[in-house]
Amino acid sequence: MNKTATVLDDIKVHVKLKISAAWASVMFLYIYADYFGLYVPGALQHMLAGKMGPLGSTTQIILLFTSAMIAIPSLMIFLTLVLKTSLNRWLNMLFGTLYTAIILITMWSWMFYIFYGIIEIGLTLLIVWYAWNWPRKPTK
């Protein structure tokens, strides 16, 4: 019996795809954490009363600010794939660091928020690490 040794096929994934996928994962985690947050006792009553967590009363400005906070990581999924390398690298380091800090500030309540926060921090730090270590090639 003739057995041929084989190895699993693998391709090199470009850093843009890795970072974009990490942003997509972060967004899924944000969405699920916020969804499960609706099950926290009193959360819906708080929302119906026009209150938004520690920010107090819900206003157009607060909703615009929180919308922008969610829009940035959502846009980074796409922008990471299409922006020129230099700007891409710096934006990912900037926003990866910023969102790590935001998560660290906001995750401390229910255990499921902490669980999601730990994973989100791991991903945003991975984004920063991938951007910082962006592969280089020799100039001609």
Helices and strands as residue ranges (DSSP letters): H 15-37, H 43-48, G 53-55, H 60-82, H 85-106, H 111-132
